[in-house]
Amino acid sequence: MGTHRKISLPGGAFPNSKEQASLPAMKAIVTCALTGVLTDPARHSVPVTPEEMAEEARRAYDAGACMVHVHFRRQEPGMGRLPSWEPDVAGDICDAIRARCPDMLINMSTGVVGPDISAPVACLERVKPEMAALNAGSLNYLRARSNGTWAWPPMLFDNAVDKIQRFADAMTGMDIVPECECFDTGIVRSVGLFEQVGLLKSPVHISLVMGVASGMPAKASWLPLLVEEMPAGAHWQSIVIGRSEIWDVHQKTAELGGHLRTGLEDTFYLANGDKVESNGPLIEALVQVARDAGREIATPAEARALIRETH
């Protein structure tokens, strides 16, 4: 796989120039990122408890999402702004989501700093999600204020190859499909190398994380170039973080045949600048983006089949 070629939605090679007109007919998997990891629920209306997470999942499901991406937060009073890796918390939240939306797919976060992955692996064992995030490379996680100071102390989100291998092995052992989150172009290219050496099975699933200040910008013009760097046959979606500027990227993703994701983890804003208080309006808007591009929306059953299709 030394040569990177154009990429497909699940099930085959990317269409050539004569076939691209039919591309939007392929169905789009719509994912809702329900809550994120550090947003303070005292300042923003993000769900924390199992009941809140299940209710937001239902709103996303009713709006057209077939999958939720979940983070878990501490359940003690006043501590919901902090992440939790307690398997019982993870289990309670995902059990509540499944009770409220029985056929919805779950994609679980696994991101931790440092080499110890035992806590997220324990949560994977408890939840058994259909998919799980596999952070596919390291990033200096940075943001600067307008006054020339750091918004937070510079942090390395470390994802060495050994750590990635251990996560991938754990997911394979539990029959969980890895979703490779890529924060820059080198990480996108690395996923192809992981596939080449057998660390990941083909076809790979790639998420382009755009809008982090020290990662790839949220610019639609980048997408065709990034798509060219993916291994042939890969599945892909865009994760776009920001305000109203993210919607141009969603539109281009839909036009290029990628899958779609949004939610309160990624944004609080619609394309017109209106701020939302729940995931429902964001998913409604994203579904409309897909339909404007000529795409139909995958059902949960169709999404289950798509994520497990092979070349």
C-alpha positions as CSV (number, residue, x, y, z in Angstrom):
1,M,0.0,0.0,0.0
2,G,2.8,2.4,-0.9
3,T,0.5,4.5,-3.1
4,H,-2.4,6.4,-1.5
5,R,-5.4,6.5,-3.7
6,K,-8.8,8.2,-3.6
7,I,-11.0,6.8,-0.9
8,S,-14.5,5.3,-0.8
9,L,-17.4,5.1,1.5
10,P,-17.7,1.6,2.8
11,G,-17.8,-1.1,0.2
12,G,-15.4,-0.2,-2.6
13,A,-12.9,2.0,-4.4
14,F,-13.5,5.8,-4.7
15,P,-15.4,6.6,-7.9
16,N,-13.3,7.9,-10.8
17,S,-14.1,11.3,-12.3
18,K,-16.8,9.9,-14.6
19,E,-18.5,8.2,-11.7
20,Q,-18.3,11.0,-9.1
21,A,-21.7,12.3,-10.0
22,S,-23.3,9.2,-8.4
23,L,-21.3,9.6,-5.2
24,P,-24.0,11.5,-3.2
25,A,-26.4,8.5,-3.6
26,M,-24.3,6.6,-0.9
27,K,-25.9,6.7,2.5
28,A,-24.4,8.8,5.3
29,I,-23.9,7.6,8.8
30,V,-24.8,10.5,11.1
31,T,-23.2,10.5,14.6
32,C,-24.0,12.7,17.5
33,A,-21.2,13.6,19.9
34,L,-23.4,14.0,23.0
35,T,-21.3,15.8,25.6
36,G,-17.5,16.0,25.3
37,V,-15.0,15.8,28.1
38,L,-14.4,19.1,29.9
39,T,-17.2,21.5,29.1
40,D,-18.6,22.8,32.4
41,P,-22.3,21.9,32.8
42,A,-22.7,24.8,35.1
43,R,-22.0,27.1,32.1
44,H,-23.3,25.1,29.1
45,S,-26.2,22.7,28.8
46,V,-24.3,19.5,28.3
47,P,-25.7,16.2,29.6
48,V,-23.9,14.4,32.5
49,T,-26.2,11.9,34.2
50,P,-27.4,8.6,32.6
51,E,-30.9,10.1,32.3
52,E,-29.6,13.2,30.7
53,M,-27.4,11.3,28.3
54,A,-30.2,9.0,27.3
55,E,-32.6,11.9,26.7
56,E,-30.1,13.7,24.5
57,A,-29.4,10.4,22.6
58,R,-33.1,10.1,22.0
59,R,-33.3,13.7,20.7
60,A,-30.4,12.9,18.3
61,Y,-32.0,9.6,17.2
62,D,-35.3,11.3,16.5
63,A,-33.5,13.9,14.4
64,G,-31.7,11.3,12.3
65,A,-28.6,10.1,14.1
66,C,-27.9,6.4,14.2
67,M,-24.8,6.5,16.4
68,V,-23.7,8.4,19.5
69,H,-20.1,9.2,20.5
70,V,-19.9,9.2,24.3
71,H,-17.7,10.5,27.0
72,F,-18.3,9.8,30.7
73,R,-18.3,12.4,33.4
74,R,-18.1,12.2,37.2
75,Q,-21.5,11.8,38.8
76,E,-20.9,13.4,42.2
77,P,-22.7,16.7,42.7
78,G,-20.7,19.6,41.2
79,M,-18.1,17.3,39.6
80,G,-19.7,16.9,36.2
81,R,-17.1,19.0,34.5
82,L,-14.5,16.2,35.0
83,P,-14.1,12.9,33.2
84,S,-14.9,9.6,34.7
85,W,-13.3,6.2,33.8
86,E,-15.4,4.2,36.3
87,P,-16.8,1.2,34.5
88,D,-20.0,1.4,36.5
89,V,-20.5,5.0,35.4
90,A,-19.8,4.0,31.8
91,G,-22.2,1.1,32.1
92,D,-25.0,3.0,33.6
93,I,-24.8,5.7,30.9
94,C,-24.7,3.3,28.0
95,D,-27.4,1.0,29.5
96,A,-29.6,4.1,29.8
97,I,-28.9,5.1,26.2
98,R,-29.7,1.5,24.9
99,A,-32.9,1.4,26.9
100,R,-34.0,4.7,25.4
101,C,-32.7,4.0,21.9
102,P,-32.4,0.2,21.6
103,D,-31.0,0.0,18.1
104,M,-28.6,3.0,18.2
105,L,-24.9,2.3,17.9
106,I,-22.5,3.5,20.5
107,N,-19.0,4.8,19.8
108,M,-17.0,5.2,23.0
109,S,-14.2,7.7,23.7
110,T,-10.9,6.2,25.0
111,G,-8.6,9.2,25.1
112,V,-6.2,9.3,28.1
113,V,-2.9,11.1,28.7
114,G,0.0,8.7,29.6
115,P,0.8,5.1,28.8
116,D,-1.8,3.5,31.2
117,I,-4.8,2.4,29.2
118,S,-6.3,0.1,31.8
119,A,-9.2,2.4,32.8
120,P,-10.6,3.0,29.3
121,V,-10.1,-0.7,28.5
122,A,-12.1,-1.6,31.6
123,C,-14.9,0.7,30.3
124,L,-14.8,-0.9,26.9
125,E,-15.2,-4.3,28.5
126,R,-18.2,-3.1,30.5
127,V,-19.9,-1.3,27.6
128,K,-19.0,-3.4,24.6
129,P,-19.7,-0.5,22.1
130,E,-19.9,-1.1,18.4
131,M,-17.1,1.4,17.8
132,A,-14.5,3.1,19.9
133,A,-12.2,6.1,19.3
134,L,-8.6,5.2,18.6
135,N,-6.4,8.3,18.9
136,A,-4.0,7.6,16.1
137,G,-1.1,9.9,16.9
138,S,0.2,12.5,19.4
139,L,-0.6,16.2,19.4
140,N,0.7,19.2,21.3
141,Y,-2.7,20.4,22.6
142,L,-2.3,24.2,22.6
143,R,-4.4,27.4,22.5
144,A,-3.3,31.0,22.9
145,R,-5.3,33.9,24.3
146,S,-5.5,37.3,22.5
147,N,-3.2,38.7,25.3
148,G,-0.4,36.4,24.3
149,T,-0.7,33.9,27.1
150,W,-1.5,30.2,26.9
151,A,-5.2,29.4,27.5
152,W,-4.0,26.4,29.5
153,P,-0.6,24.9,30.2
154,P,0.8,23.3,27.0
155,M,-0.1,19.6,27.1
156,L,1.1,16.7,25.1
157,F,-1.7,14.3,24.1
158,D,0.6,11.4,23.8
159,N,-0.4,8.5,21.6
160,A,2.8,6.5,20.8
161,V,2.6,3.5,18.5
162,D,2.9,1.0,21.4
163,K,-0.1,2.7,23.1
164,I,-2.1,2.6,19.8
165,Q,-1.2,-1.1,19.3
166,R,-2.4,-2.0,22.8
167,F,-5.7,-0.2,22.2
168,A,-6.2,-1.8,18.8
169,D,-5.5,-5.2,20.3
170,A,-8.0,-4.7,23.0
171,M,-10.7,-3.5,20.6
172,T,-10.0,-6.5,18.3
173,G,-10.3,-8.9,21.2
174,M,-13.7,-7.4,22.0
175,D,-14.9,-7.2,18.4
176,I,-15.1,-3.4,18.5
177,V,-14.4,-1.4,15.4
178,P,-11.6,1.2,15.9
179,E,-12.3,4.8,14.7
180,C,-8.9,6.4,14.1
181,E,-9.1,10.1,15.2
182,C,-6.5,12.1,13.3
183,F,-5.5,15.6,14.4
184,D,-3.1,16.4,11.6
185,T,-2.0,15.3,8.2
186,G,0.9,13.1,9.4
187,I,-1.5,11.1,11.6
188,V,-3.8,10.6,8.6
189,R,-0.8,9.2,6.6
190,S,0.3,7.1,9.6
191,V,-3.1,5.2,9.6
192,G,-2.2,3.9,6.2
193,L,1.1,2.6,7.7
194,F,-0.7,1.0,10.6
195,E,-2.9,-0.8,8.0
196,Q,0.2,-1.8,6.0
197,V,2.0,-3.5,8.9
198,G,-1.1,-5.2,10.2
199,L,-1.7,-3.1,13.3
200,L,-5.1,-2.2,11.9
201,K,-7.4,-4.3,9.8
202,S,-8.6,-3.1,6.4
203,P,-10.7,-1.1,5.7
204,V,-9.7,1.5,8.3
205,H,-12.1,4.1,9.7
206,I,-10.6,7.6,9.7
207,S,-12.0,10.7,11.5
208,L,-10.5,14.1,10.5
209,V,-10.5,16.2,13.6
210,M,-10.5,19.8,12.4
211,G,-10.7,23.0,14.4
212,V,-8.3,22.3,17.2
213,A,-5.9,25.4,17.3
214,S,-2.7,23.2,17.1
215,G,-4.2,20.7,14.7
216,M,-5.9,20.8,11.3
217,P,-8.0,24.0,10.6
218,A,-11.7,23.8,10.0
219,K,-11.4,24.6,6.3
220,A,-13.4,22.8,3.6
221,S,-10.6,23.4,1.1
222,W,-8.4,20.9,3.0
223,L,-10.7,18.0,2.6
224,P,-9.9,16.9,-1.0
225,L,-6.2,16.9,-0.1
226,L,-6.7,14.9,3.1
227,V,-8.9,12.4,1.2
228,E,-6.1,11.8,-1.3
229,E,-3.8,10.8,1.6
230,M,-6.1,8.1,3.0
231,P,-5.6,4.4,2.2
232,A,-7.8,3.0,-0.5
233,G,-11.2,1.9,0.6
234,A,-11.1,3.7,4.0
235,H,-14.3,4.8,5.7
236,W,-14.1,8.5,6.9
237,Q,-15.9,11.3,8.6
238,S,-15.1,14.9,9.7
239,I,-15.2,16.0,13.3
240,V,-15.3,19.8,13.1
241,I,-14.9,21.9,16.2
242,G,-15.8,25.6,16.2
243,R,-18.8,27.9,15.6
244,S,-20.7,28.7,12.4
245,E,-17.6,28.2,10.2
246,I,-17.8,24.4,10.7
247,W,-20.9,24.0,8.5
248,D,-18.9,24.6,5.3
249,V,-16.8,21.7,6.2
250,H,-19.8,19.5,6.9
251,Q,-21.2,20.4,3.5
252,K,-18.0,19.6,1.7
253,T,-17.8,16.3,3.6
254,A,-21.3,15.3,2.5
255,E,-20.4,16.3,-1.1
256,L,-17.2,14.2,-1.1
257,G,-19.0,11.1,0.3
258,G,-17.8,11.2,4.0
259,H,-19.9,10.4,7.0
260,L,-21.1,13.1,9.3
261,R,-20.8,14.0,12.9
262,T,-21.8,16.9,15.2
263,G,-23.1,17.5,18.7
264,L,-22.5,19.5,21.8
265,E,-19.0,18.1,22.1
266,D,-18.1,19.8,18.8
267,T,-20.2,23.0,18.7
268,F,-23.0,25.0,20.2
269,Y,-23.8,26.9,17.0
270,L,-25.8,26.5,13.9
271,A,-24.8,27.8,10.5
272,N,-26.7,31.1,11.1
273,G,-24.9,31.7,14.3
274,D,-27.8,30.7,16.6
275,K,-26.7,29.0,19.8
276,V,-28.4,25.7,20.7
277,E,-29.2,24.1,24.0
278,S,-29.4,20.5,23.0
279,N,-28.2,18.1,20.4
280,G,-31.4,17.8,18.5
281,P,-31.2,21.0,16.4
282,L,-27.6,20.2,15.5
283,I,-28.5,16.8,14.1
284,E,-31.5,18.1,12.3
285,A,-29.2,20.7,10.6
286,L,-26.6,18.0,9.8
287,V,-29.2,15.7,8.3
288,Q,-30.4,18.6,6.1
289,V,-26.8,19.2,5.0
290,A,-26.6,15.5,3.9
291,R,-29.9,15.7,2.0
292,D,-28.9,19.0,0.3
293,A,-25.9,17.1,-1.1
294,G,-28.1,14.3,-2.4
295,R,-27.3,11.9,0.4
296,E,-29.7,9.6,2.2
297,I,-29.3,8.9,5.9
298,A,-28.3,5.4,7.1
299,T,-30.5,3.6,9.5
300,P,-28.9,1.9,12.6
301,A,-29.1,-1.4,10.9
302,E,-27.5,-0.1,7.7
303,A,-24.8,1.6,9.8
304,R,-24.0,-1.7,11.5
305,A,-23.5,-3.3,8.2
306,L,-21.5,-0.5,6.7
307,I,-18.9,-0.3,9.6
308,R,-18.1,-4.0,9.2
309,E,-18.0,-4.1,5.4
310,T,-14.7,-5.3,4.0
311,H,-13.0,-4.8,0.6
